[in-house]
Amino acid sequence: MSPEIQIIIQEKAYSIWEAEGRPSDRGLDHWLKAEAGVTNNKIKSNRKPRPKKAAAKAEK
């Protein structure tokens, strides 16, 4: 994992920790939740958009 991605995860985990009232015993949970969110966003951003024809067929 690149240092840049680790910093993004760390910042997201910190935000989650603050939003949940700064509990002292949930660090790993916050890290994993942040990591999953960052990973999912990266996967979504790497996907190519579907062609319009295929998208129209999928809606039917």
C-alpha positions as a Python dict, from the first residue, in 0.01 Angstrom:
ca = {
    (1, 'M'): (0, 0, 0),
    (2, 'S'): (138, 337, -97),
    (3, 'P'): (213, 601, 167),
    (4, 'E'): (-42, 831, 3),
    (5, 'I'): (-320, 575, 43),
    (6, 'Q'): (-219, 515, 405),
    (7, 'I'): (-250, 887, 477),
    (8, 'I'): (-596, 898, 317),
    (9, 'I'): (-705, 597, 525),
    (10, 'Q'): (-559, 750, 841),
    (11, 'E'): (-747, 1076, 785),
    (12, 'K'): (-1072, 892, 713),
    (13, 'A'): (-1028, 671, 1021),
    (14, 'Y'): (-969, 983, 1231),
    (15, 'S'): (-1290, 1137, 1097),
    (16, 'I'): (-1483, 820, 1179),
    (17, 'W'): (-1331, 815, 1529),
    (18, 'E'): (-1435, 1177, 1589),
    (19, 'A'): (-1786, 1117, 1450),
    (20, 'E'): (-1834, 823, 1688),
    (21, 'G'): (-1742, 1030, 1993),
    (22, 'R'): (-1371, 944, 2013),
    (23, 'P'): (-1401, 601, 2177),
    (24, 'S'): (-1071, 464, 2306),
    (25, 'D'): (-1123, 101, 2207),
    (26, 'R'): (-1232, 108, 1840),
    (27, 'G'): (-914, 206, 1655),
    (28, 'L'): (-893, -111, 1448),
    (29, 'D'): (-1264, -93, 1359),
    (30, 'H'): (-1224, 266, 1242),
    (31, 'W'): (-914, 181, 1039),
    (32, 'L'): (-1082, -115, 868),
    (33, 'K'): (-1397, 85, 793),
    (34, 'A'): (-1187, 366, 644),
    (35, 'E'): (-974, 122, 448),
    (36, 'A'): (-1282, -47, 302),
    (37, 'G'): (-1428, 288, 201),
    (38, 'V'): (-1108, 406, 36),
    (39, 'T'): (-1060, 75, -142),
    (40, 'N'): (-1420, 71, -269),
    (41, 'N'): (-1391, 430, -393),
    (42, 'K'): (-1066, 349, -571),
    (43, 'I'): (-1221, 45, -740),
    (44, 'K'): (-1524, 248, -851),
    (45, 'S'): (-1307, 526, -991),
    (46, 'N'): (-1102, 274, -1193),
    (47, 'R'): (-1408, 122, -1360),
    (48, 'K'): (-1480, 217, -1715),
    (49, 'P'): (-1829, 352, -1785),
    (50, 'R'): (-2056, 112, -1968),
    (51, 'P'): (-2147, 193, -2326),
    (52, 'K'): (-2486, 359, -2364),
    (53, 'K'): (-2634, 60, -2551),
    (54, 'A'): (-2540, -185, -2277),
    (55, 'A'): (-2670, 52, -2009),
    (56, 'A'): (-3004, 85, -2188),
    (57, 'K'): (-3037, -293, -2221),
    (58, 'A'): (-2957, -341, -1850),
    (59, 'E'): (-3241, -106, -1753),
    (60, 'K'): (-3504, -316, -1938),
}
